[in-house]
Amino acid sequence: MGSYVQGILYMLYWHASSVLQKLQEKWRGNNTSPAAAAAMYSSVVGGIILDPAMMALPIDDHMVHRGHGVFDTAMLLDGCLYELDPHLDRFLRSAARARIASPFPRDTLRRILIQTTAASGCRRGSIRYWLSAGPGDFLLSPRGCPSPAFYAVVIPAEYEQCREGVRAVTATKPPLFATTKNVNYLPNALSIMDAEDRGAFAAVWVDDRGFVAEGPMVNVAFVTPDRELVLPEFDRILSGCTARRLLALAPKLVEDGRLTAVTPRNITADQAKRSLEMAFVGSGLPVLPIVEWDDKPIGGGKVGELMLALSDLLWEDMKSGPDRIAVPYN
Ligand SMILES: Cc1ncc(COP(=O)(O)O)c(C=O)c1O
């Protein structure tokens, strides 16, 4: 008992250098983790951090103890950031809805994201970034948080185009800030855990009107029996950058007669289950065919050629399309 109490007291009075040493030991022990961030920007520190042990948020940050923050992501493929601007626009829309002011103008945020990516040396993965009400007095109101904070991390990942199909299950979607990409993803995390428990990749959320909404970190797309590509409207779900890009690119398949139309419109779960093909759509996939939904096959239980063709269009766009920013690595 004596040594236990002594141990706690010892820990309480650790100096900064010993804390840093402990954190560095922890990270060295974790160095097999493929998801260890390669670089972090923190406006609290005022610069880029390359030591994973120092990639930390202040515990008094309103995003940490009250979930008052928004985030977004951009994919990094072959040294280029894909569709950074649409993601950044959505990020600032989310921040405005969450009443978080940015500490920097948009141009500066953009520059920081590109420079942090360059500093990471990472060529494939993603950059994820947050705006938070910032550090303060631990109270519910952010009035005691004088300066909003901006954080970003570069996360290396060896992702590839998806060519295999996955299973999906239905879940009802809690109507929680669906259109704002805020950090309260507890329902989303619980939903994906439930889907995984049920042997599926993710759930398809169905709203209170019976319409298909989205997945917990993806949009969904359907090819109807008359070969119309349908994506649920974005008014009650997250306006997915990948889904929007898909809507822009898919008319190519209408031109060559493979699809009859491309339509953003709501579709009931019953209608959707009669689709020829179905897929999750989102950054990093970009199209993941669904071959089974609630234990029933979609399109005969096989990956369909139209979703693969749409996947090719998006993958090609990520590799050589117009909305890519070449990262200026040293
Ligand atoms: C709830 C939700 N829907 C859809 C998406 C897909 O959006 P995007 O294509 O911009 O990645 C995401 C992405 O994280 C999400 O969290």
The ligand as an SDF file (V2000), in Angstrom:
LIG
                    3D

 16 16  0  0  0  0  0  0  0  0999 V2000
  -21.3480   10.4100  -41.9420 C   0  0  0  0  0  0  0  0  0  0  0  0
  -20.5370   10.4790  -43.1950 C   0  0  0  0  0  0  0  0  0  0  0  0
  -21.1700   10.3710  -44.3980 N   0  0  0  0  0  0  0  0  0  0  0  0
  -20.4750   10.4240  -45.5600 C   0  0  0  0  0  0  0  0  0  0  0  0
  -19.0920   10.5690  -45.5710 C   0  0  0  0  0  0  0  0  0  0  0  0
  -18.3480   10.6120  -46.8880 C   0  0  0  0  0  0  0  0  0  0  0  0
  -17.8250   11.8770  -47.1430 O   0  0  0  0  0  0  0  0  0  0  0  0
  -16.5370   12.1050  -48.0740 P   0  0  0  0  0  0  0  0  0  0  0  0
  -16.8280   11.5010  -49.3780 O   0  0  0  0  0  0  0  0  0  0  0  0
  -16.4260   13.5890  -48.1500 O   0  0  0  0  0  0  0  0  0  0  0  0
  -15.3970   11.4570  -47.4080 O   0  0  0  0  0  0  0  0  0  0  0  0
  -18.4090   10.6890  -44.3550 C   0  0  0  0  0  0  0  0  0  0  0  0
  -16.9480   10.8760  -44.3400 C   0  0  0  0  0  0  0  0  0  0  0  0
  -16.2840   10.8440  -43.3330 O   0  0  0  0  0  0  0  0  0  0  0  0
  -19.1370   10.6440  -43.1320 C   0  0  0  0  0  0  0  0  0  0  0  0
  -18.5140   10.7320  -41.9440 O   0  0  0  0  0  0  0  0  0  0  0  0
  1  2  1  0
  2  3  1  0
  2 15  2  0
  3  4  2  0
  4  5  1  0
  5  6  1  0
  5 12  2  0
  6  7  1  0
  7  8  1  0
  8  9  2  0
  8 10  1  0
  8 11  1  0
 12 13  1  0
 12 15  1  0
 13 14  2  0
 15 16  1  0
M  END
$$$$
